[in-house]
Amino acid sequence: MITQIGLVAGEIWEYLEYNSLQGTLENVVNAIEKDRNLILMSVGWLAREGHITLEGDSSNYRIKLIEEKK
């Protein structure tokens, strides 16, 4: 399961990079086409690791990829 969460986290990261570094949770769920619970676990992983931020209300969060400082 941990491997699946990591792979989906990578898909989310790629989606965000392709879409101006942000998107709504629903956009991500529709684009990734994986189980919603798996996507939520992956979003949590990315947030915990400090790679994304979540904004908005609980009905539809906006997910933003944190750009690495060079």
Sine and cosine of phi, psi and omega as CSV:
sin_phi,cos_phi,sin_psi,cos_psi,sin_omega,cos_omega
0.00,0.00,-0.64,0.77,0.00,-1.00
-0.87,0.49,-0.63,0.77,0.02,-1.00
-0.89,0.46,-0.69,0.72,0.02,-1.00
-0.88,0.47,-0.67,0.74,0.02,-1.00
-0.87,0.49,-0.69,0.72,0.01,-1.00
-0.90,0.43,-0.66,0.75,0.01,-1.00
-0.91,0.42,-0.67,0.74,0.02,-1.00
-0.93,0.37,-0.59,0.81,0.07,-1.00
-0.86,0.52,-0.64,0.77,0.06,-1.00
-0.90,0.43,-0.64,0.77,0.04,-1.00
-0.90,0.43,-0.64,0.77,0.04,-1.00
-0.90,0.44,-0.71,0.71,0.01,-1.00
-0.84,0.54,-0.75,0.67,0.01,-1.00
-0.88,0.48,-0.66,0.75,0.03,-1.00
-0.86,0.51,-0.72,0.70,-0.03,-1.00
-0.92,0.40,-0.64,0.76,0.05,-1.00
-0.88,0.48,-0.63,0.77,-0.03,-1.00
-0.96,0.27,-0.41,0.91,-0.09,-1.00
-0.91,-0.41,0.81,0.58,0.09,-1.00
0.85,0.53,0.50,0.86,0.09,-1.00
0.93,0.36,0.25,0.97,0.01,-1.00
-0.43,-0.90,0.27,-0.96,0.07,-1.00
-0.03,-1.00,0.27,-0.96,0.07,-1.00
-1.00,0.09,0.33,-0.94,0.03,-1.00
-0.85,0.53,-0.68,0.73,-0.01,-1.00
-0.90,0.44,-0.64,0.77,0.07,-1.00
-0.87,0.50,-0.69,0.72,0.00,-1.00
-0.90,0.43,-0.72,0.69,0.00,-1.00
-0.86,0.51,-0.70,0.72,-0.01,-1.00
-0.93,0.37,-0.60,0.80,-0.04,-1.00
-0.97,0.25,-0.63,0.77,-0.09,-1.00
-0.97,0.24,-0.55,0.83,0.01,-1.00
0.83,0.55,0.69,0.72,0.13,-0.99
-0.88,-0.47,0.14,-0.99,0.04,-1.00
-0.84,0.54,0.74,-0.67,-0.05,-1.00
-0.83,0.56,-0.66,0.76,-0.01,-1.00
-0.90,0.44,-0.62,0.79,0.05,-1.00
-0.91,0.41,-0.64,0.77,0.05,-1.00
-0.90,0.43,-0.68,0.74,0.02,-1.00
-0.89,0.46,-0.64,0.77,0.06,-1.00
-0.90,0.44,-0.64,0.77,0.00,-1.00
-0.93,0.36,-0.64,0.77,0.08,-1.00
-0.88,0.48,-0.68,0.73,0.04,-1.00
-0.87,0.49,-0.66,0.75,0.02,-1.00
-0.88,0.47,-0.76,0.65,0.00,-1.00
-0.88,0.48,-0.63,0.77,0.02,-1.00
-0.91,0.41,-0.71,0.71,-0.02,-1.00
-0.89,0.45,-0.58,0.82,0.00,-1.00
-0.99,0.15,-0.06,1.00,0.05,-1.00
0.99,0.17,0.37,0.93,-0.01,-1.00
-1.00,-0.04,-0.36,0.93,0.00,-1.00
-0.69,-0.73,0.31,-0.95,0.19,-0.98
-0.86,-0.51,0.43,-0.90,0.03,-1.00
-0.87,-0.49,0.75,-0.66,0.00,-1.00
-0.74,-0.67,0.41,-0.91,0.08,-1.00
0.97,-0.23,-0.19,-0.98,-0.03,-1.00
-1.00,-0.04,0.16,-0.99,-0.12,-0.99
-0.94,0.34,-0.21,0.98,-0.01,-1.00
-0.98,0.22,-0.47,0.88,0.02,-1.00
-0.27,-0.96,1.00,0.09,-0.01,-1.00
-0.89,0.46,0.51,-0.86,0.20,-0.98
-0.99,-0.13,0.78,-0.63,-0.03,-1.00
-0.96,-0.28,0.78,-0.63,0.02,-1.00
-0.81,-0.58,0.75,-0.67,0.06,-1.00
-0.98,0.21,0.75,-0.67,0.02,-1.00
-0.99,0.10,0.86,-0.51,-0.01,-1.00
-0.96,0.29,0.67,-0.74,0.04,-1.00
-0.96,0.27,0.66,-0.75,0.05,-1.00
-0.99,0.16,0.69,-0.72,-0.04,-1.00
-0.98,-0.19,0.00,0.00,0.00,0.00
